[in-house]
């Protein structure tokens, strides 16, 4: 089974991450996680990195997770999921 979920956020990356947290993660799942963040020189970027790390830590230990971070003016969090059934 393959699925995709993508959520945009305006101010705080947790807006999108909280929506993705509702997805049930499987031990045998393979996941591709993509974060797009806007580059700026404010102090918000380290806060976003903490949120990203905390979300990544919620994935099952036996799951396969690949993730990447891109700079973009469009702020999204996208999760591609592949689960053997």
C-alpha distance (Angstrom), angle and dihedral (degrees) to the residues before:
residue distance angle dihedral
X1 . . .
X2 3.78 . .
X3 3.78 124.7 .
X4 3.78 140.1 166.3
X5 3.78 130.5 -153.7
X6 3.77 123.5 -177.7
X7 3.77 129.8 177.8
X8 3.77 130.6 -179.3
X9 3.75 125.2 -146.2
X10 3.74 133.0 -159.2
X11 3.80 109.1 -160.5
X12 3.79 111.0 -1.9
X13 3.81 128.4 32.8
X14 3.81 88.9 -139.6
X15 3.82 87.3 73.4
X16 3.82 89.2 70.4
X17 3.81 97.5 31.8
X18 3.82 91.8 55.8
X19 3.81 89.8 56.6
X20 3.82 91.3 50.3
X21 3.81 91.3 49.7
X22 3.81 87.6 70.8
X23 3.82 90.1 68.8
X24 3.80 113.0 97.0
X25 3.80 109.1 -122.4
X26 3.81 118.9 -146.5
X27 3.82 128.7 -147.4
X28 3.81 90.7 -132.0
X29 3.80 93.3 45.9
X30 3.76 127.2 118.2
X31 3.78 113.9 -147.1
X32 3.77 136.5 -169.8
X33 3.78 112.9 -166.1
X34 3.79 122.8 -169.5
X35 3.78 125.8 -171.1
X36 3.79 122.5 -170.9
X37 3.77 115.3 -166.2
X38 3.75 132.0 178.0
X39 3.78 114.3 -114.5
X40 3.74 114.0 -123.6
X41 3.74 136.9 141.8
X42 3.78 96.5 -120.1
X43 3.76 125.2 116.4
X44 3.82 91.1 -108.8
X45 3.83 93.8 87.1
X46 3.85 94.9 72.8
X47 3.81 88.7 48.9
X48 3.82 89.5 53.4
X49 3.80 90.3 50.7
X50 3.81 90.7 53.9
X51 3.81 89.9 51.1
X52 3.80 90.8 49.0
X53 3.81 92.6 49.2
X54 3.80 92.1 47.8
X55 3.81 90.9 51.2
X56 3.81 93.0 47.9
X57 3.81 88.9 51.7
X58 3.83 89.6 61.2
X59 3.81 93.2 66.7
X60 3.82 115.9 104.1
X61 3.79 114.9 -95.8
X62 3.81 93.2 -123.0
X63 3.80 95.0 47.7
X64 3.78 121.0 101.3
X65 3.78 111.0 -122.2
X66 3.78 129.3 -177.5
X67 3.77 118.7 178.0
X68 3.75 138.6 177.6
X69 3.77 139.0 -174.3
X70 3.81 125.0 -145.1
X71 3.77 133.2 -178.1
X72 3.79 112.6 -123.7
X73 3.78 139.7 145.3
X74 3.84 86.3 -125.3
X75 3.78 107.5 77.1
X76 3.81 112.7 -150.8
X77 3.77 142.0 145.9
X78 3.81 114.5 -150.1
X79 3.81 128.5 -173.4
X80 3.81 121.7 -166.0
X81 3.80 112.5 -167.0
X82 3.81 130.7 -165.5
X83 3.81 118.4 -177.7
X84 3.81 127.1 174.8
X85 3.79 112.2 -128.6
